[in-house]
Amino acid sequence: ALAAENGVAERCRFAAGDVGCLAREAEPFDALFANLYADLILEHAGELARALRPGGRFAVSGCVQKRRGEVERALERVGLAVTGRATRGRWDAFE
């Protein structure tokens, strides 16, 4: 709905589902936004990176703060540079 309101819907492709939906897409994405627990980020970091076009943007939320370090390292190991972090209560979001 937001893409249509902003006149960009015809240039957008959306996929909603579990992490496996990314592997079914033929083309990589310019941006990925996900709400995933730390365990899923750690398990699927490589799949997330492969689903993203080089130079694309990635943002993930839903990571419990006490696992911040291991999640950041996992994302960086697969080439997803963590350039920002926001914390709300015990939850972190990364971009």
TORKE-875807 format. One line per 3 residues: number of its first residue (from 0); for each residue x, y, z of C-alpha. Coordinates in steps of 0.5 Angstrom, whole numbers, plus 500, padded with zeros to 3 digits. Example, Ala and Ser with C-alpha at 12.3 -4.5 7.8 and 13.67 -1.06 7.14 Angstrom:
# residues 2
0 = 525/491/516 ~ 527/498/514
# end
This chain:
# residues 95
0 = 500/500/500 ~ 506/505/502 ~ 509/503/495
3 = 503/505/491 ~ 501/511/495 ~ 508/514/493
6 = 508/512/486 ~ 513/507/486 ~ 509/500/486
9 = 510/498/479 ~ 518/498/481 ~ 517/494/487
12 = 517/487/488 ~ 515/484/495 ~ 516/477/498
15 = 513/475/505 ~ 514/469/508 ~ 519/465/512
18 = 527/466/510 ~ 526/460/505 ~ 522/465/500
21 = 528/468/499 ~ 531/462/495 ~ 525/462/491
24 = 526/469/488 ~ 530/469/481 ~ 533/476/482
27 = 536/479/488 ~ 533/484/492 ~ 535/492/492
30 = 533/492/500 ~ 531/487/505 ~ 527/488/511
33 = 526/483/516 ~ 524/481/523 ~ 528/475/526
36 = 530/472/532 ~ 537/472/533 ~ 537/464/532
39 = 534/465/525 ~ 539/471/523 ~ 545/466/525
42 = 542/460/522 ~ 540/464/515 ~ 545/470/515
45 = 548/467/508 ~ 542/466/505 ~ 540/473/507
48 = 546/476/504 ~ 545/472/497 ~ 538/474/496
51 = 541/482/497 ~ 544/485/490 ~ 551/488/491
54 = 550/495/494 ~ 543/493/497 ~ 541/495/504
57 = 539/490/509 ~ 535/492/516 ~ 533/487/521
60 = 530/487/527 ~ 527/483/533 ~ 534/481/536
63 = 535/480/543 ~ 540/485/546 ~ 544/480/549
66 = 546/477/543 ~ 548/483/539 ~ 555/481/538
69 = 554/475/535 ~ 549/477/531 ~ 553/483/528
72 = 559/478/527 ~ 555/473/523 ~ 552/479/519
75 = 559/481/518 ~ 562/474/516 ~ 557/474/510
78 = 559/481/508 ~ 553/485/511 ~ 556/491/514
81 = 552/493/520 ~ 552/501/519 ~ 547/502/525
84 = 544/500/531 ~ 537/502/534 ~ 535/499/541
87 = 528/499/544 ~ 528/496/551 ~ 531/489/550
90 = 531/489/542 ~ 536/491/537 ~ 535/493/530
93 = 541/493/525 ~ 542/496/518
# end
